């Protein structure tokens, strides 16, 4: 049930050495910089065959990048990294395509409940919108696994009639909120695409008054976009950003 990409154990140990003794937020920012230049792999988790717990620190899509960094800073060993990834990725830790946290909203809610992220994130000028989460069942052709009628029926049942409340920073209010954000905060691009909550994810890194975004981008790999605000305004269909903060914890790997 567990698949580990070649080179992942080595990257794990190298990453541990980089962030040893750091608090979680600083560690995530440093790890994001450590992985700069890593290749992009679209649909990293949607490979052929039965669902397996896939671990990969060598190439990423945007969500895998954020998730693997958070699991890494939460782990005391490689075996614990495996366990933290399972807890983050799957509802109740049960490995399966239908129990995977496909939407950022669900992933965050679960991670907050498990103590990976701060329970609430109240930023200046934040607002709430209510939206359906049904993009997967409405766009079945984009998800190879949904060729399976069993998996499609499971996803469709979960999404049918579902609406969620999303807290986000509107584009027009970014200037008010940006000074409150710090290195290691996780961001997601809130989108106006119907049925979808966010379109991209990454890590914020602060250098003085400037706030940058490090993210896994198609065709580019893990890259640094100077000025998070400028980057966010360049994303098609973006209406703002969801920001969540890793929970403060003991220094890592003493």
PyMOL commands that set and color helices and strands:
alter all, ss='L'
color gray80, all
select helices_A, chain A and resi 8-19+24-34+62-73+78-89+91-93+104-114+135-138+140-142+144-147+149-159+171-180+228-234
alter helices_A, ss='H'
color red, helices_A
select strands_A, chain A and resi 2-4+39-40+53-55+59-60+126-132+163-170+186-191+198-207+210-217+221-225+238-244
alter strands_A, ss='S'
color yellow, strands_A
deselect
rebuild
show_as cartoon
